[in-house]
Amino acid sequence: MSRDHNQWTKKPDLESNQYVDPRVYTDETIFREEQEKIFDKCWLIACHESELPEPLDYRTYQHPGGHNIIILRDEDNRIHAYNNICPHRGNLLIFDAAGSIRNASPAGGPKRITCIFHAWSFDAQGNCVDIPRQKDGYQDRVKQCDYSLREFKSEVAYGGFVWVNIDDSALPLTETLNGALDPLAEMLSEPLEVFHYNRAIVDANFKMWHDTNSELYHDYLHYHNRVTGMLQPGYFDREFRTFKGGHAQVTDMLLKYDAMKGHEKQSLGWPGLGPNRWALVDLFPGITYNIRSPAMRIDTVIPLGPNKLCIEYRGLGLKSDTPEERAARIRHHNSVWGPFGRNLPEDMMGIVGQGRALANPSEAPMILHARVENNKIHDEVGMRHFYEEWGRRLGRSASNPFASEK
């Protein structure tokens, strides 16, 4: 029998951690709290070190907390993360997505970040090195040493990714991961290189993308995954393993790519992962390491609003690849995970459908995370574990985020 509004929106007769209130995806207040209490406190991947191959190369990063950041490799090959704001009048220092400060810019000399507004200049270590007509206008009241750039904590780690944390009191990266990336240690042991980058902006909440990456019950969405994975021995033996901090790992399995018409069995492996094997780690609040030998994919989320999301995708190979090996990794990556691959567009359809359907929370049902299968592959423990950490950080229950309401 169909249901009326009250029946449709009432809380399920389930444990409170087995469903979430749809307002966690759509409420503006909750989104602002997530920016402050989650994204401004967590270590996040800004880019990969191979995207800054030479000294004085830079890349800008739109931080999920709403901050604009410059990632810059200095002349000693150290990578820094600077607030992309001039300390003089608060103008953006760098407007381009990527480039180099090796050569002179229209506003200033070489090896300098120079503000276009009044030509204040900064070196690659963040020091203020020139204030035009400083003595004439400021006398001794403004000193260069007092106006260096704001630098955020950064580390290059776990496969050569550039991690950033804007919280000065943040613990070191390793302590916040709580061993979640240890299962991938051998897989991340050799220098990597980005060969593919694309980004998608969709009408969805960032947690919808996380939810998709942290459960594989949705393999029913992918014909490719059903044929190459679900129908193969060992698929339902894969396990979810959770780590403190909201992180989770999915144990690997052997895929049969040649079961899909037009796909070939792979002979090229990955360090610590034989040909045709698949390993995955999902990190709180929105980073996924996904390795389908012979290629690696990293997803990172940049929420732009409660129902607007930018997702960055990177495909990686080994720096030591021969041209033939690199071509094989690219071909495999693009056939499965590229913008026109077998999987990615279908995953996007899933979250875009959620984003549209849940945009009006007054008519949205409670969202179920209720599959319990002894932590096996279709168990939704990854989502339950994520929302436990989410609730701890926000001081809210995901199933009852506005508990004070009557």
C-alpha positions in Angstrom: 0.0 0.0 0.0 1.3 3.5 -0.8 2.0 6.0 2.0 0.9 9.5 2.9 3.3 12.3 3.9 3.5 11.3 7.6 4.1 7.7 6.8 6.7 8.6 4.1 8.8 10.9 6.3 8.6 9.2 9.7 11.6 7.7 11.3 12.2 4.0 10.4 11.9 1.3 13.0 15.7 0.8 12.9 18.7 1.5 15.1 19.5 5.3 14.9 22.8 4.7 13.2 21.1 2.8 10.3 19.4 5.9 8.7 20.1 9.6 8.3 17.8 12.6 8.2 17.9 14.0 4.6 18.5 17.5 6.0 22.1 16.6 6.6 22.5 16.9 2.8 20.6 20.1 2.3 20.7 22.4 5.4 22.7 25.6 5.0 23.6 25.8 8.7 24.9 22.2 8.7 27.0 22.9 5.6 28.6 26.0 7.3 29.3 23.9 10.4 30.9 21.2 8.2 33.2 23.8 6.6 34.3 25.1 10.1 34.4 21.9 12.1 35.4 19.3 9.5 37.1 20.8 6.4 39.0 23.5 8.4 40.3 20.8 10.8 41.1 17.9 8.5 44.1 17.0 6.3 43.0 17.3 2.7 44.7 16.5 -0.6 45.4 19.7 -2.6 47.2 18.1 -5.6 50.0 15.7 -6.4 53.7 16.7 -6.3 54.1 15.7 -10.0 51.7 18.6 -10.9 54.5 20.9 -9.7 57.4 19.2 -11.5 60.0 22.1 -11.4 61.1 24.5 -8.8 58.9 27.7 -8.7 56.0 25.8 -10.2 52.6 26.5 -8.5 49.0 25.3 -8.5 46.1 27.0 -6.9 43.7 25.0 -4.7 40.1 25.8 -3.8 39.9 24.6 -0.2 36.5 23.1 0.8 36.4 25.5 3.8 36.2 28.4 1.4 39.9 29.4 1.3 42.0 30.0 -1.8 45.5 28.5 -1.5 48.7 28.6 -3.5 50.7 25.3 -3.6 54.3 26.3 -4.6 57.5 24.3 -5.0 60.5 26.5 -3.9 64.0 26.6 -5.3 65.1 23.9 -2.8 62.2 21.6 -4.0 60.2 22.0 -0.8 56.5 22.4 -1.3 54.6 25.1 0.6 50.9 26.0 1.0 50.2 29.8 1.2 47.0 31.7 1.6 46.4 33.3 -1.8 45.8 36.8 -0.3 48.1 39.8 -0.3 48.6 41.1 3.2 48.4 44.7 2.0 44.8 45.1 0.8 43.6 41.5 0.6 43.7 41.0 -3.1 44.2 37.6 -4.8 47.9 37.1 -5.5 47.6 34.4 -8.2 44.6 34.1 -10.5 45.7 31.3 -12.8 45.0 27.6 -11.9 48.7 26.6 -12.5 51.9 28.1 -13.7 55.4 29.1 -12.7 57.0 32.2 -11.1 60.4 31.5 -12.8 59.9 34.4 -15.2 58.9 38.0 -14.7 55.2 38.8 -14.6 53.6 42.0 -15.9 53.4 43.1 -12.3 56.9 42.2 -11.1 60.2 40.5 -11.4 61.2 36.8 -11.8 61.1 34.3 -8.9 58.5 36.4 -7.2 54.8 36.3 -6.4 53.7 39.8 -7.2 50.4 41.3 -6.4 48.9 43.0 -9.5 47.2 45.7 -7.3 50.2 47.5 -5.8 53.1 45.3 -6.8 54.0 44.0 -3.4 56.2 41.0 -4.0 57.0 37.8 -2.1 59.6 35.1 -2.6 59.0 31.3 -2.8 59.5 31.0 1.0 56.7 33.5 1.6 58.9 36.4 2.6 57.8 39.9 1.6 60.8 41.1 -0.5 59.5 44.4 -2.0 57.1 47.1 -1.1 57.1 49.8 -3.8 58.0 53.3 -2.4 58.1 51.8 1.0 60.2 54.5 2.7 58.2 57.3 1.1 54.8 56.2 2.2 55.3 54.0 5.3 58.6 55.4 6.7 59.5 52.9 9.5 55.9 52.0 10.4 55.6 49.1 7.9 58.4 46.6 7.7 58.7 43.8 5.1 59.4 41.2 7.8 56.0 41.8 9.4 54.1 41.1 6.1 55.2 37.7 4.9 52.6 35.3 3.5 50.3 33.2 5.7 51.6 29.6 5.4 49.4 26.6 6.2 50.6 23.2 7.4 51.5 20.9 4.5 53.0 17.4 4.0 54.0 15.4 0.9 53.1 11.8 1.7 51.3 8.6 0.9 52.1 8.4 -2.8 53.5 11.9 -3.3 50.2 13.8 -2.6 50.3 17.3 -1.2 48.2 17.4 1.9 47.1 20.6 3.5 45.6 21.5 6.9 44.7 25.1 7.7 44.5 24.4 11.4 47.8 25.5 13.1 47.2 23.1 16.0 46.4 20.0 13.8 48.1 16.7 14.6 50.6 15.3 12.1 48.9 13.6 9.1 50.0 10.1 10.1 48.3 10.4 13.5 45.0 11.4 11.9 44.9 8.5 9.4 45.2 6.0 12.2 46.7 3.3 9.9 44.0 3.5 7.2 46.6 3.8 4.4 48.9 1.2 5.9 47.3 -1.6 3.7 48.4 0.4 0.6 52.0 1.0 1.8 53.6 -1.2 -0.8 51.2 0.1 -3.5 52.4 3.6 -2.7 56.1 2.8 -2.4 57.2 3.9 -5.8 57.1 7.5 -7.2 53.8 8.3 -9.0 52.8 10.7 -11.7 49.5 12.1 -12.7 48.5 11.4 -16.3 44.9 12.3 -16.1 42.9 15.1 -14.5 39.3 16.1 -14.8 36.8 17.8 -12.5 33.0 17.7 -12.4 30.6 20.2 -10.8 27.3 18.6 -10.0 24.1 19.5 -8.1 24.7 17.2 -5.1 26.0 17.2 -1.6 29.6 16.0 -1.0 28.4 13.3 1.4 26.5 11.7 -1.5 29.7 11.1 -3.3 31.4 9.8 -0.2 28.4 7.4 0.4 28.8 6.1 -3.2 32.5 5.4 -2.7 32.1 3.9 0.7 29.6 1.1 -0.2 29.6 -1.4 -3.1 25.9 -2.4 -2.9 25.6 0.1 -5.8 27.6 -2.3 -8.1 24.1 -3.1 -9.4 24.3 0.3 -11.1 27.4 -0.8 -13.1 27.0 -3.5 -15.7 30.8 -3.6 -16.0 31.2 -4.2 -12.3 28.5 -6.9 -12.2 30.2 -8.9 -15.0 33.8 -8.4 -14.1 33.3 -8.5 -10.3 30.0 -9.6 -8.8 29.8 -12.7 -11.0 33.4 -13.7 -10.1 34.6 -15.9 -7.2 35.5 -14.0 -4.1 33.4 -10.9 -4.7 31.1 -11.5 -1.8 34.1 -12.3 0.5 35.5 -8.8 0.3 35.4 -7.1 3.7 35.0 -3.5 5.0 37.6 -2.7 7.6 37.1 0.5 9.6 39.7 2.7 11.2 39.4 5.4 13.9 38.5 8.8 12.4 35.8 7.7 9.9 38.2 5.9 7.5 37.5 2.5 5.9 39.3 0.0 3.7 37.8 -2.6 1.3 39.9 -5.7 0.9 41.0 -6.5 -2.6 39.9 -9.2 -5.1 40.7 -10.6 -8.5 38.6 -9.2 -11.4 37.9 -10.7 -14.7 38.1 -7.9 -17.2 37.9 -10.1 -20.2 34.4 -11.2 -19.2 33.3 -7.8 -20.5 33.0 -7.6 -24.3 35.7 -5.3 -25.6 37.9 -5.5 -22.5 41.0 -7.5 -22.3 42.6 -9.3 -19.4 45.4 -7.2 -17.9 48.9 -8.4 -17.7 50.4 -5.3 -16.2 50.3 -5.1 -12.4 50.9 -2.4 -9.7 53.5 -2.5 -6.9 52.1 -4.8 -4.3 49.0 -5.6 -6.4 49.0 -8.2 -9.1 47.3 -7.8 -12.5 43.5 -7.5 -12.4 43.3 -6.9 -8.7 41.3 -4.1 -7.0 42.0 -2.3 -3.7 40.2 0.7 -2.1 40.6 3.0 0.9 38.1 5.8 1.7 39.3 8.6 4.0 37.2 11.0 6.0 35.8 13.4 4.9 36.1 12.9 1.2 39.3 11.3 -0.3 39.3 7.9 -2.0 42.3 5.9 -3.0 41.1 3.5 -5.7 43.5 1.1 -7.4 42.3 -1.2 -10.2 45.6 -2.7 -11.4 47.1 -1.5 -13.6 45.9 2.1 -12.9 45.2 4.3 -9.8 42.4 6.8 -9.3 42.1 9.5 -6.6 38.9 11.3 -5.9 38.8 14.5 -3.8 35.8 16.6 -3.0 35.4 20.3 -2.9 31.9 21.2 -1.6 30.7 24.5 -3.0 27.4 24.6 -1.1 24.9 22.3 0.5 23.8 21.0 -2.9 26.7 22.0 -5.2 29.9 19.9 -5.4 33.1 19.9 -7.3 34.8 16.5 -7.6 38.5 16.3 -8.7 39.6 13.0 -10.4 43.3 12.1 -10.9 44.6 9.1 -12.8 48.1 8.0 -11.9 50.9 5.7 -13.1 54.5 5.1 -12.0 57.2 7.6 -12.9 59.3 4.6 -14.0 56.7 3.5 -16.6 58.0 2.7 -20.1 55.9 4.4 -22.8 54.2 1.1 -23.4 53.3 0.6 -19.7 52.0 4.2 -19.5 49.9 3.7 -22.6 48.4 0.5 -21.1 47.6 2.3 -17.8 46.0 5.2 -19.5 43.9 3.0 -21.8 42.6 1.0 -18.9 42.0 4.0 -16.7 40.0 5.8 -19.3 38.0 2.8 -20.4 36.7 2.4 -16.8 37.2 5.7 -15.0 37.6 8.4 -17.6 34.7 10.9 -18.3 33.4 8.5 -21.0 34.4 5.3 -19.2 32.2 2.4 -18.0 31.9 3.6 -14.4 32.2 7.3 -13.7 29.2 8.6 -15.7 27.0 6.0 -14.0 28.2 7.0 -10.5 27.6 10.6 -11.4 24.0 9.8 -12.5 23.4 8.2 -9.1 24.4 11.3 -7.0 22.8 13.8 -9.4 19.6 11.9 -9.0 19.9 12.0 -5.2 20.7 15.7 -5.3 17.7 16.5 -7.4 15.3 14.3 -5.4 16.4 15.4 -2.0 16.6 19.1 -2.8 13.2 19.6 -1.1 13.9 17.9 2.3 10.3 18.4 3.5 9.2 15.6 1.1 12.4 13.5 1.4 12.4 10.1 3.1 14.8 9.0 5.7 18.0 7.7 4.0 18.8 4.1 4.9 22.2 2.8 5.8 20.7 -0.4 7.1 22.4 -3.3 5.3 24.3 -5.4 7.9 26.2 -8.4 6.4 29.0 -9.1 8.8 31.1 -6.3 7.3 31.1 -8.0 3.9 31.1 -6.1 0.6 27.4 -5.0 0.6 27.4 -4.1 4.3 26.8 -0.4 4.6 29.2 -0.2 7.6 31.4 2.3 5.7 28.6 4.9 5.7 27.6 4.2 9.3 31.2 4.6 10.4 31.5 7.9 8.4 28.4 9.4 10.1 29.6 8.4 13.5 32.7 10.5 13.0 30.6 13.2 11.3 28.3 13.4 14.3 31.3 13.4 16.7 32.8 16.4 15.0 29.5 18.4 14.6 27.9 17.5 17.9 24.9 16.3 16.0 23.2 13.0 15.3 22.9 12.3 11.6 19.6 10.6 12.2 18.3 13.5 14.3 20.4 16.5 13.5 18.0 19.0 15.0 17.3 17.1 18.3 16.0 20.3 20.0 13.1 20.6 17.6 9.8 19.4 18.9 
